[in-house]
Amino acid sequence: MFRRIFTGYLTVLIISFVVLALAFSFTVRQYLINDTVRSLYRVAETLSTGAIDHGVPGSGHMRGAFFNLANRIAYAEYVLIKPDGTILDSSDIGAYPPGAEMLNEAFLELAFGGEEGESMVERDRVAVSFPVVMGSGEKASLILYSQLDVLTQLNRSILGILAFAAGAGIVVSIIAGIFATRVVVGPLQQLKSRANELSRRQFNGKLAINTGDEVEELAETFNEMAGRLAEYDRSQKEFFQKASHELKTPLMSIQGYAEALKDGIILEEEKNQSLDIIIRESRRMKALVDEFIYLSKMETLNESYNFVQVNLEEAVKEAVDSVRSLALEKNIDLTVIAGGDDCKIKGDPEKIHRLLLNLLGNALNYARHKITVFVRGGQLIVSDDGPGFESKDLEKVFDPFFNNKSKTGGSGLGLAISKAIVEKHQGAIKVGNNPEGGARLEVDFY
């Protein structure tokens, strides 16, 4: 990309130099021509102010007619012509001998065909014409002309200088391009190399780019992205390791009892008990797989939500009724306290019900004697009188498989799923401990 930019820049630079050189050369040439015409005009006007004798003073070249052409002196030539076209005198007798007839139609037209003080500009010379009166009273026309070879040489010198300047500019541009390559392309190459490393899951190391501009900010963003990718990769590996461990335990139990039944090791009166264990472990494994699938769906945008108006108090009572038999079995008092405010929120009824079951199930796993559910407006608080959370674990409770060695043998996915559901509802969930002891989970729907 940079090569294309640099090539385009160099092309534009060269074209600009060429255009500038041509424009400058044309402008200078026109200026010098106009200045020459003015100078000739002044000299001719001076010479034509009085009667002159045959032969212009100084004879030959009119020394003293100086023309400032880039600090050089140009010599003007002259020719005196009678109205009938006869040459009276000239500074170049080889080209215009006295007494001969003027054959240059352009000079004749300039001398007698136009108004006083006319000028003529040709490719190789410029000329002006003024009427003069000879000492004998005879009228004639004085033509002063100057060759433009000096201007041509000057233009060539200017073009040479501009060509040198263009070459120097190109060299400077190439040096600047090499410098820019090191300053700009170098860090970009580092970014490209780092991106390739990240694509190969090589997350170690950091970019050290100190340019003080947007490229440095981009490098810092790359470093942050690498850190997040490394953390995500680590969490994914940990997830699969724990998932494999969770699935391995029931599978080993099922395999052990199945092989024992097949080999006749288990007594007849123990077969039903063994089959019950196989069924229980199969259900546990199925429930675990269902939670894996549900959690993976929750982490994607493909999980559909049907948002309607939900009465949170009624949803809480429905969920409590679903787990009340389990609470009674464990001799746990399950109490619902409603704040009396409007408890209607926008949510998916099925997802809200699963959220409440997960929160209540987590409380039932650890409560000793009592669980209290408080609901008011869009706020829900579930408290229990269990051991609560250790302060070092508060930031990890929503990680999949956290505390998966609980006494109930839970998968540790309930709170992770709960957090995903709450976030999909644009809400917030946090955990803590009650002052009197026990865990406290608070959910706020906005």
N, C-alpha and C positions, 0 to 999 in steps of 0.2 A: 504494500500500500504506500509506504513512504517513498519507495522508488518511483512510483507513478506520480506522486505529488511533486517530488524533487525534479523529475523530468519535465513535468508541466511547468513548474516554476522557472526552470532554466530556459525552456522554449519561449515563454512569455518575456523573460528578461532579454533574450537575444532579439526577439522581434521588436521589443521596445527600444533597444539600442539602435537597431537599423532604422526604425521610423524616426527616432529622435535625430539621428545623424543626417538623414535625408532632409528632414524638415529644417534642421539648423543650417545645413549647407545651402538649401534654397533661400532661406531667410537672409543669411549673410550675403549671398550673391546678389539678391535683390537690393539689399541695403547699399552694398558697394557700388552697384550700377547707378542707383539713384544719387549716391553721393558724387560719383564721377560726373553724372549729367549736371548736377548743381555746380560742381567746380568748373566744368567747361562753360557753363552758362555765365558764371561770374567773370571768367577771363574774357570770353567773347564780348560780353557787355562792356567790359572796360576798354577793350581794343576798338570797339565800334563807336565810342562816344565822340571821337573827333575825326577829322579828315586825315587820312594817311596817304603817304606816298606809295608809289609802286615798291613792293617789297616790304614785308612786315618787319618792324624793328627787330634787330637781332638776327635776321635772316636764318634760314634753315629752321631748326627746331626752336620753338619759343621757350627758351629756358626761363625759368621763373614762374611757369605755370605748374604749381605743385598740387598734387592730389594725395590726400591722406588715405592711402589704401593699406590699412593694417600696418601703419608705420613705415610704408614704403612710398617712394616718389615715382609717379607715372608721368611720362612725357607725352604731351599733346602734339598732334600733327595739325597742320592747317592747309587750306587751299582757298584761293580767291577766284571767284567765278564771275564773269560778266553776264548780264542778262541774256546775251545771245549764246551762252554756253562756252565761251572761250575762257581758258584758264589764264589768269593774269599772273599768278604766282602760287607756289606750293612749297611745303617743307620736304616733300618726297618727290623730287623732279623725275625720278625714275618711273614712278607710277602716274604722276600727273605733271607732265612737262609744260612749262609756260608757253603760251601761244597755241597749244593744242586744244582740241575740242573735248570737253568733258563728256565721257561716254558712260559714266556711272549714273544711271537713271535715278537711283535712290538719292544721290547727292543733289541732282538737279531738282527733284521733287521737293527735297528738304529746303533747298535754297530759294526756290521761286514758286513752289506750288502751295505753300501753306502760309500761316500767319507768322508774324515776327516772333523770334525766340522759340521756334519749333525745335524739337529734339527727335532723334532717331535711335532706336535700340535694335541692333542686329545680334546674331548669334556670337560674332567675334569682335564687334566694336560698337561704340556709342558715338553719336555726333550731335552737335547743335549748330544752328545757323542764325547769323545776325546780319542785317544789312549794314553796309559801310559806304562812306563817300570818299572817293579818292581825292588827292590834292588837286587834281584837275577838274573836280566837280563831277566826275563820272561815278555813277552808282554801280555797286557790286555787292556780292554776298560773301561773307566770311564764314567758312565752315571749319569748325574745330572738331577733331575726332580723336579718339583714343582706343587703342587695341585692348581687348579684354584678356590677353594672355596672362597678364598679372593676376587678374581675378581668378582665372582658371587654375593657376599655380597655387594661389591662396586657398581656393576651395579644396584642392587636392591635399594641401597641408592640413586643413581643418578635418577632412575626412580621415586622413592618417591618424591625427590625434584622437578623433572619436573612435576609430578602429582600435587603437591602442587602449583607450579607455574601456571599450567593450570587452576586449580580451582580458584586461585586468579585472573587470567586473565579473566575467565568467569564472576566472580563477578564484576570485574572492568567494563567489557563490559556491563553487565546488568545495572550497575549504569550509565554508559555513555549512554546506550540506553534510560533510564528513563529521563536523562537530555536532550538528543536529542529530545525526545518526547515533552518535555515542550518547548524547544527552536524552533524546526522546526514544529512539528505537531500542537502545540498550535496556531501559526499564521495561519497555513493552515485550522484549524478548524474555526478560525474567518472568513477567506475568504469564506469558504463553507457556514457558517451561513449567511454572508452578501449576498452571491449569492442567497440563498433561500429567503431572505428578498426582494431582487430586483425582484425575480420571482413573489412575491406577491404584487408588485408595492409599496413597502415600501421604499421610497427613502430618508427619513430623516436619519440623523446620518452619521458619518464618521468612517472609520477604523483608529485606532491609533496603528500602528505596527512600532516599532523602533528597527529593527534588524540591520540596516546599510548594508543590502545586497539586493539581487534581490527580496526577499520576501517583503521588505519594498517598493521597486519600484512597485511591483505588487499591493500592497495595495493602493498606490497612484493612479495607473491606475484604480483600482476599484472605488476609490472615484471620479475620473474624469468621469468614465463611468456612475456612479450613478447620477452625476450632469447633464450629457447630457440626460440620460433617463428621469430624472425628468423634464427637460426643454421640451423634446419631448412630454412627457405625458401631461404637462401643455398646450403646443401648440395644441395638438390634442383635448383636452377638449375644449379649447377656440375656435378652428376651428369648432367643432360640435355645440357649443353654438351659434356662430355667423351664421353658416350655417342654423341652425334651425330658428334663428331670421329672416334671410333674406328670407327664404321660408315661414315663418309664415305670413309675411306682405301681399304678393300677394294672398296667400291662403285665408286669412281672407277677403280680398277685393272680391275675386271671390265668396266665400261662401255668403257674405253679399248681393251682387247684385243678385246672383242666387236665394236666399231665397226670396228676395224682389220681383223678377219677378214671382216666383211661387205663392206668397201670393197676388199678384195684387196690391201691395203697390205703385209701380212705375207707373206713368201715361203713356198712350199709346205713347204720343209724346216723352217720355224720354226713351223708351225701347231700341231704337237703340243705344243711347248714353251709356246706361248701358251695352249692349252687347259688344260695342266697348271697354269699360273698362275691361270687363271680358276677351276679346281676348287679349288686351294689357298686362294685368297682367299674363295671361297664357303664352304668349310669353316671358315675362320677366322671369317667373319662369323656363321655358324650357331653356332659355339662361343661367340662373344661374346654373341649373343642368348640362348643357353641360360643363360649366366652371369647376364645381366640378370634373366631370369625367375626363376632359382634364388635370387638375392640378394633380389629383391622378395618371394618366398615366405618366405624365412628371416626377413624383418623383420615378418612378420605372424603371427598365432596360428593361421592356417589350415594351416600346414605340419604334417603329421602325423608323429609320431615313434613308433616301435615299440621301446620300451625293453626290452631283454633283457640277459642276462649275456654280456659280450663279453670274450674274452681279448685284451688289448691287445698282448701280444707277438706272438701269431699274426697279428693284424690288421696289425701293422707289417711283418712278414715278407711277408705277402701283397701289401701295397702296394709294398714294395721290389722284389719279383719283377715287378710290373707296369711299373716304370720302369727296371729294370736294363738292358734293351737300349739305352735312350736314354743311360744313364750310360756304358755301354761305348762307344757311338758317340762320346761326348764325351771319352773317356779319363778318366772320373772314377771313382775308387774309392769304392764305396758300402758302408759297413760298419754292421752292426747289433750293438749291445752290450746284452745283457739282464742285469738286475741279479739275477735268480734269485728275486726275491720273487713273491708272488701278484699277477699282473697282470690280475685280473678286475675289470671295472667294469660299471656299468649304462649301456647306451647303445644307440643305433640302429646296427646294423652297416653299413648303406648310408651313413649320414651320417659315421660314423667313417672309413670307407674313403675318402670324398671329402675329408675333412679331411686325412688322411695324404697323399693324392695332391697336394693343394694345397701342403702344407708341403714335400714332396719336390720338387715342380715348382718352387717358389720357390727352393729351394736349388740345383737343377740350373741355373737361369737365371744364377746368379752364381758358383757354385763354380769353382775353377780345376782342382784335382786330386782333392779329397777331400771326402766327406760322411760324417758320423758320426751314427747314430741311436741314442740311449741310451734304454732303457725300463726302468723299475723301478716296481713297484706301479702306482699311477695316474698316474705322472709320465712325460712324454715330452719328450725334448730332441733337436732337430735342429740340428746345427752344420755349417758349411761353411768353406772356407778362402778365400772370396771377399773383396771389398773391405769387407764389413760395412755397417753403417748409420752415417750421419752423425748426430751427437748432436742436431742441429736437426730431424732427420726422425723421431726415435723416437716422437713423439706423433702422427705422421701416417701411419704405415705401414699402419694398418688402415682408412684412408679409401679409398673406391672410387677407382680410377684413379691411386692414388699410384704415382709413378715409372713411368708408363705409357710412357716413352720408353726402356725397357731395350733392351739389344742383341738380345733375343729377340723383341721386339715383343709382349710379353704385355699383357693387358688391364688389369692392376693390380687385378683383382677377387678374386684368389685369397685373399689374407690377410683381406679384408673378409668373404668367405664363411666362412673358417676361424674368425674371431672369432665370427660369428653361430652357427656350429655348436657351438663350445665353450660359449658362454653358454646355449644351449638345453639343454646337458647339465649346467648349474649348475657349470661349471668356470671356469678362468681361463687366459688366455694372455698372455704378455708376450715382448717382444723385447729384444735387447741384442747386445753384441759379446763374443767370446771374448778373453781376455787376450792370446793369441797372434795374434789377428786373425781376421777372418771373422765372419759373422752367427751368432746363436744365438736359436732360437725355443723357448720352454719352455711346455708345456701341462700343467696339473694338473687331474685329475678327482677330485672329492671324493666 
